[in-house]
Amino acid sequence: MKEFFSYKSVKILIATLSAVVVAAILGATGNPWISSGFNALTKGLSQVTAAASDAVGSKTYDELKAENEKLSKEAADLRAQLVDYYDLKDENARLWKYYKIKKEHSDYEIMPASVIRRDTGEEFHSFTIDAGTAMGVSEQDPVITSNGLIGFISSANAASAKVTTVLSPDLKAGALCKRTKDAGVISGNIVYTDKNMTTLTKIDANATLKKGDLIVTSGIGGVYPSDLIIGRVDTIKYDEYDATKYAVVESFENIKRVTDVVVLTDFKNKGEVGINKGNTRENR
């Protein structure tokens, strides 16, 4: 049908029909000139209708069927190409993120990976990735995205590895406020897990960090490199049991929905233990 309306004769037919309607209305006045013109148009209409009919009738059923099948195949090919385009676009976006991480940290040895399974029964939103020891991944390796620290490799086999997230109390990382240098230890807390938040504990009573401050890893302990972004301070609170100060920190990454990550298999000062200004050791 689409091809039918592409014929020039059919376009003429439509124009002629429009003219006929106008002529029919005017012809009701009895004007002989209009009546004559109406007859001429009627004759032209018959000729165009016949031409259009011949154009469609010139193709057999088998020819029309074959043409339809060809068009259907071409449409399917175009849809497949569109899917490939979006896959390639997503892959390019992923590679660009990895490139930026590597460019900003030339000492990083990285292994890109994708989330293949989430541990739905696990309250701190751990997950499994498609990279394991056969690809250079080891237990304790940090896991990040371009938005910052996600967690660490808590167990691994040849083909996959489990990631314990920054929302879990099993993760403990030396951290500090980028603005004030106030130091502490990042560790998850069940109270804040579902809000995509963790806590900066063991901070000094005189610490001056405040809402909105950026929290990063200190590098103390050699488990995580320094200056990995963890998140932004949401609130400052006091522990109800011992009155110590702690900060609630919101991650820049949606931990529960992350799909692609990078494992840091090596980095400068990995494994070196140190002490920060606040004399806080990373406890692991």
Secondary structure as the mmCIF struct_conf table of DSSP 4:
data_model
#
loop_
_struct_conf.conf_type_id
_struct_conf.id
_struct_conf.beg_label_comp_id
_struct_conf.beg_label_asym_id
_struct_conf.beg_label_seq_id
_struct_conf.end_label_comp_id
_struct_conf.end_label_asym_id
_struct_conf.end_label_seq_id
TURN_TY1_P TURN_TY1_P1 LYS A 2 GLU A 3
HELX_RH_3T_P HELX_RH_3T_P1 PHE A 4 SER A 6
BEND BEND1 TYR A 7 TYR A 7
HELX_RH_AL_P HELX_RH_AL_P1 LYS A 8 GLY A 27
TURN_TY1_P TURN_TY1_P2 ALA A 28 THR A 29
HELX_RH_AL_P HELX_RH_AL_P2 PRO A 32 GLY A 57
TURN_TY1_P TURN_TY1_P3 SER A 58 SER A 58
BEND BEND2 LYS A 59 LYS A 59
HELX_RH_AL_P HELX_RH_AL_P3 TYR A 61 GLU A 104
TURN_TY1_P TURN_TY1_P4 SER A 106 ASP A 107
STRN STRN1 GLU A 109 ARG A 118
TURN_TY1_P TURN_TY1_P5 THR A 120 GLY A 121
TURN_TY1_P TURN_TY1_P6 GLU A 123 PHE A 124
STRN STRN2 PHE A 127 ILE A 129
BEND BEND3 ASP A 130 ASP A 130
HELX_RH_3T_P HELX_RH_3T_P2 THR A 133 MET A 135
TURN_TY1_P TURN_TY1_P7 GLY A 136 GLY A 136
TURN_TY1_P TURN_TY1_P8 GLU A 139 GLN A 140
STRN STRN3 PRO A 142 THR A 145
TURN_TY1_P TURN_TY1_P9 SER A 146 ASN A 147
STRN STRN4 GLY A 148 ALA A 156
BEND BEND4 ALA A 158 ALA A 159
STRN STRN5 ALA A 161 THR A 165
TURN_TY1_P TURN_TY1_P10 VAL A 166 LEU A 167
BEND BEND5 SER A 168 SER A 168
TURN_TY1_P TURN_TY1_P11 PRO A 169 ASP A 170
STRN STRN6 LYS A 172 CYS A 177
TURN_TY1_P TURN_TY1_P12 LYS A 178 THR A 180
STRN STRN7 ALA A 183 SER A 187
TURN_TY1_P TURN_TY1_P13 ILE A 190 TYR A 192
HELX_RH_3T_P HELX_RH_3T_P3 THR A 193 LYS A 195
TURN_TY1_P TURN_TY1_P14 ASN A 196 ASN A 196
STRN STRN8 MET A 197 THR A 201
BEND BEND6 LYS A 202 LYS A 202
TURN_TY1_P TURN_TY1_P15 ALA A 205 ASN A 206
TURN_TY1_P TURN_TY1_P16 LYS A 211 GLY A 212
STRN STRN9 LEU A 214 THR A 217
TURN_TY1_P TURN_TY1_P17 ILE A 220 GLY A 221
BEND BEND7 GLY A 222 TYR A 224
TURN_TY1_P TURN_TY1_P18 SER A 226 ASP A 227
STRN STRN10 ILE A 229 TYR A 238
TURN_TY1_P TURN_TY1_P19 GLU A 240 ASP A 242
STRN STRN11 LYS A 245 SER A 251
BEND BEND8 PHE A 252 GLU A 253
TURN_TY1_P TURN_TY1_P20 ILE A 255 ARG A 257
STRN STRN12 ASP A 260 ASP A 266
TURN_TY1_P TURN_TY1_P21 LYS A 268 GLY A 271
TURN_TY1_P TURN_TY1_P22 LYS A 277 GLY A 278
HELX_LH_PP_P HELX_LH_PP_P1 THR A 280 ASN A 283
#
